[in-house]
Amino acid sequence: MPPQPPPRRGPRGANLGQLGTFNQAVVLHAIRTSPGVSRVEIGELTGLAGQTVTNICRRLLRDGLIVEGEPVAAGQGKPRTPLAIDAAARHAVGVHVDPALTTLVLLDLAGRTVSAETFPTPRAADAPATVREVGRRVVDFLHAAEVPRHRVLGVGVATPGPVDVARGIVDNPPHLPGWHQVPVREELELAVGLPVQLEKDVVAAATAEVWAGTFAAASSGALIYLGTGIGAGLVVDGEVLRGASNNAGELGQIVVDQGGEECRCGQRGCTRVVVSAEEMLRRAGTGAPPASLAELDVELRRLYDRADAGEEHALDVVRSSAVAVARAALLVTNLLDVERLVLGGPYWARMSPYFFAVAPAMFAAHAAAHDIHPVELLSTPVGEHLAAVGAASLVLDRAYSPRPGTLVIAPATR
């Protein structure tokens, strides 16, 4: 008899023993996203009973996660007491290991960047040694920030995919040669002495946008991440969709130029080769290929400088790449029917003016649902350290965001 597929999971129920923790996360989320909100207003926002809100707020005050402001008179009723997150109560570290540069950020509980540092990604003899060196930099980074260790929830790490999130392993990413089955989570936990959470960089970046509220006004949105590679993150009703193995969002093999260079996948004109820094420099005729990824980064920035200065050939190269990014973004928009498309990543700031010179007209002409709803295009409000901020946001998100999926009825025992 052939093997049978596993049964489809049906609706998930609530485990009453976990409701208290879930409701506390709901209240904390309401306070974080609406600073100065009162207990009564929290009840209106969340649908929770007044006594439930009061009890939860007492616990949050006791644990030092929120603070009370001075009572404010509100008409003839009882003065309202505003509540806010105590931003310094907890922190999270974010690490983005890019092939060229590694970025560290420290976020407070409000999601604000307290400090940041960027340095060339170490090139140790083997990948685990590189991870351990990054871990030593994290320890020094925390020491310099003078944040008490007990207030640091953990470390989030974002790397190019594919990643095995369950095992904490990075597995042969195209832009990190030699990274075969690298136990990133284990090595970093040993080096730093804190819990570590690993995610693909574009998933982390999408989480940063959710935590920052970028998609709050949209039921569905997408992020295009432009770094050493290009990827997409999808957000639906405030949740980042990760895919079956937490590796959703690959855009590299989407064909955007049928007459373009051949890709290693066998197709021509894939996004991977049209938009990649290596391909842009090759088309620009900058000479011998850069000897390292750090040098490639420098050469690419010089190419943008030449384009910004109006040099015709450099302009042609950058503009054609911008058109390719716009085509990929349009495909994602039509495929997923999103209301808001956000773009960011290490190279986005330089690409941005060229993208916005071509994308609005392309979307107006070819967005499938344009007559039903507009598609808002915008640059990330999170800033240049998007993936690192996202990595830290993963830690905050896991600790304090309400997760309906955690409310599961325990299986009955016989």
N, C-alpha and C positions, 0 to 999 in steps of 0.2 A: 504494500500500500504506500503510495507516494506521501512524503511528509506534508502535513497540513499547515497552512499559514496560521499564525497566532490569532486569537480572537481580537476583533477591534475593541478598543477601550470605549466604554460608554460614558455617559455623564458622571462626573465625579462628585461625591457627596462631601458633607462637612463633618469633620471630627470635632465634637464639642470640646474636647480637651485642648484643641489648638485655637479655638475661637478667640480666647483672650489675647494671645500673641498677635493674631491677625488683626483684631480690632485696634490693638495698640499701634500697629504699623499704619493702619488707616488714619488714626488720629494724628500720629507724628507726620505723616505725609501731608495732611491738611494744614498743619501748622507750618511746615517747611515751605509749602507752595503758596500760603496766604499769611505772611507775617503780620502779626498784630490781631489775628483772629481771636474771638472770644469763645468761651465754652458753648454758649448758645448758638453761635454761628457755626461752630464745629458740628453740632448736632444737626443743623440745617444742611450742611454740606455732605455729611456722611450718612444721615438717616439713623444714627445711633441714638438711643435714649439718653436723656439728660444725665441720669445717675451714672450710666455707663461711661459717658464722656468725663464726668467729674472724677470717677474712680481712676480712669486711665491717666488723666492729667496729674492726679496726685502722685501716681507711680513715676511718671516722666519727670516731675519736679524733684521727687526724692532721688531719682537716679541721675539728676543733673543734666538731662538731655534738653530741657526747655527752661525758660525763665519767664517770670511774670513782669509786666510793666505796671505803671501807675494806673489805678482805676480811672476810667473815662466816663463822664456823665453822658447818658444817652436818653434824652427826653425825660419823661416822668418816671421811667422805670429804674431798676437797680443799676448802678454804674457797672459798665462792662470792664473786665480785666483782660487786657491784650496779652497774648501769648506769642512767644517766638522761640525758635531754635537757639540753644546755646552753642554757637558754631565751634567754640574751642573745646567742647566736651569730648569729641571724638575726631579722629583723623584717619585718612587712608592714603597709602602710597600707590602711585601708578607708575609702571615701567613700560615704555614702548621700545622694544628691541627692533629697530629698523636695520636693514643691511648696512647702511652707511653711518647712521647716528643712533645713539640711545638717549632717550629722554626720561628724566625722573620728574614727577610732580608730587606735591603733598597737598591734598584737599582737606578742608575742614568739613564739619557736618553739614554746613549749608551748601557744600559743593563749590566753595570758592578756592582758588589756587593760593596757597600760602607761600610756597616757594617752588622753584623749578630749576632744573639743571640739564644741560645737553652736552654730550661728549661723543667722540668717535667710538663706534662699537668696537670693543676690544677684539683683537685677532689672536687669541691664544692657540696653542698647538692643537687643541681639540675643543669641540663645542661645549661640553660640560665645564671645561676650565673657563671658557668665556662667560658662561652663566655664573660661575662662582666669583669671577672678577666683577661682574655687574652687581652681585650680591654684596661684595665689599664696598662698592660705591654707594649702594643703598644704605648700608650701615653708617657710613661717613655722612651721607646726606641727612639722615635722621638726627645724627649727633649735632650737626651744624644748625638744624632747625630748632633744636632745644625743645622738642615736644616730648613730654613724659611717655615712656614706652607703653604704659598701661592705657594710654588714650589712643593708641594706634591699633585699629581693628585688624589690619592685615595689608598685604601687598597684592595688587592686581598686575598681571603681566599681559601685554598685548604683543603678539608676534605675527608675521605673515603665516598664512595657512599652507597646508592643512595642519590642524592640531587635534590631538586626542584629548579632549577636555577631561573625560572621566579618569584617565591615567596621568594627566598633567604632562603630556609628551608632545613635543614638536617633531613632525614627521616629514622630512624631505621637502621643505618649502623651496620653490624654484630660485628665489633670490637669496637664500642662505645656504650656499653649497657646503656640504659636510655635516649638515644638521640632520643626521639620521637617527630617529628614535631618541631624541635628546630629552632626558628627564628634567625638564625645566622646573617644575613645581618642587620636586624632591630636592634638587640642588639648591634652589633659592631658599627653601624653608630651612635647610641646614645652615646656609650662610647668614641668613637674616634673623632667624629665630622667631618668625611670625608666620601665621597662616598665609598661604599663597594661592591665588586663583588665576588660572590661565585661560585666555580666550584668543580667538583670531582677531587681528587688528581691526577689521571693519565691523565686527560684532561689538567690540569695545567702543569704537567710535560712535556707533548708533546708540549704545547705552549712554554715552556722554550727552547726546542730544536729548534723549528721554529725560535724564536726570536734570538737565538744564531747562526743560520745559519747551524745547523747540517745537515739538509736535503736539503740544497740549491742545491747540485749537483745531487739529486735524484728526479725523478718525483713522486715516492711513497716511503714511509718508515713507519716503525713501531717502537714503543718504548715498551719494556717490563719493567714494574716498579715493583721492588721487595722491599716491605716494610713489614708492619704487615700482609698485604695480597699481592696478585699478580694481576696485571692488564696490559692491553695493550692499547696503543694509536696509532691511525692511522693518517698519514699525506699524503695528496694527493695534488700535485701542491701547496705546501705551506700552505694548509688549514687543520686544525685539524678537523677530522670528529667526531661529538659529539653524533650522534644517535637521535632518535625521542624525547627523554626526557633529552638529555645531560648526559646520563649515559652509554655510550658505553664503552667497554673495559673490561668487567668482564671475567676473566679466571678461577675463582675459581672452577667451576663445570666441567671443561674439565678433562676427565679421562686420566691419564698418567701412572697409575700402577694398572692393573686390579686385582692384588692380594693384594692391599693396604687396609688400614683401611676404615671402612664404614664412609661415610660423612653424615651429617644431611639431605642432599638432597636425600638420599636413595641409591646412587651409591657407588662403592668402588674405592679407589685410585684416588679421585679427586685431582687436583692441590692444592686446598685449604687445604687438610689434609696432603698431601705428603710434601709440601713445607713450611707449616706454622711453625712458631717458636715453638708453643706448641707441634706439632707432632714430630719435630726434637728432642726436649728435651725428649719427652716420649720414642722415640726409643733409645736415648742415655742413658736412665736409670739414669737420674740425681737426682732421688728421688722424693719427694713430688712436685706437680705442684707449680710453683711460685705463691706467694700470690698476686702479682700485676703485671701490664704490665711493669712497670719500672724494677721490679725484673726479669721478663721474658727476658727483653732486656739484662740485665747484664749476665744472665745465658747463653743466646744464644752466646754472645760474648766469654764467657769462653769456650763454646763448639768449636767455631772456633779456639780459641787459642790451644786447645788440638789437633784438627785436624792438624793445622799448625805445631805443634810440632811432628807430626807423630804417635800419639796414634791411634792404629788400629781401635778400635770400633768407635771413633769419626770420623775418616776418612771415614769409611763405611757410616755413617749417612750423612755426608756432601756431599760425592760423589753421593749417591743415590738421594739426593735433587737436586744436580746440573744436574743430568741426567733428572730428572722430569722437571726442568726449561728449559733444552734444547729441550725436546720433545714438551713442550707447545710453545716455541719459533718457532720451526720448523712448528708446525701446523698453527700458525699465519702467518708465511712466505708463506706457500703453499696456505693458504686460500686467502690471499690478494695479492700475487705475488709482494712482495716488493723488492726493490733493496738494501735497507740499513736497518739493524736492530740494534737499539741502546738499550743498557741495562743500568739501573740505579736504584736509590732508596736508602733508608737508609741502607739496608743490602747488597747492591750489591758489595761494595768494598771487603767484606770478601768472598762472593760467587764467585767473578770473576775468580780467577785462576782455580778453580775446574770446572767452566762452560767451560772455554776455553780449558781445557784438554780433553773434550769430544765432544763439539759442532761442531768444524770444520769438523771432520770426519763424524759425523752424518749428517750434512748439505750436505757434498760432496756426500754422498751415497743416501740421501733421499729427497733433495730439488727438487720439481717437475720440475722447470724450470732451473735447474742447467746447462744444456747443452746450454741454450739460453742466460742466463745472470747470472753472479755471484751474490751472496748475501753477502754484506759486513757486518760483525759483529764487533761492536765496543762498548766500554764503553762510557758512556756519558761524553762529555767534560765540562758539566756544573758544575759538582762537587757534593758533598755530600748533599747539600741543594736543590736538584733538584725541589721538589714540591713547596717549599717556593719561590724559584726563579721563578718558573712557575706562581705562584699566582701573584707575582708582574708584571711579563711579561704580564699577562692578562690585567692589567690596562694600561700598555704602548701600548699594541697591540690594545686595543679598542680605545685609544686616537689618535694613530698616524699611524696605518697600513692601507694601502688602502684596502677597502672592496667593491668589485664589487657588492655584494648583497645589498648594501645601495643605489645603483643607480636605483631607482624604479620610474616608471611613476605614478604619483598620479592618482587615479581613477577619471574619468570624472564626473562632477556634472551636474545635469539637472535643 
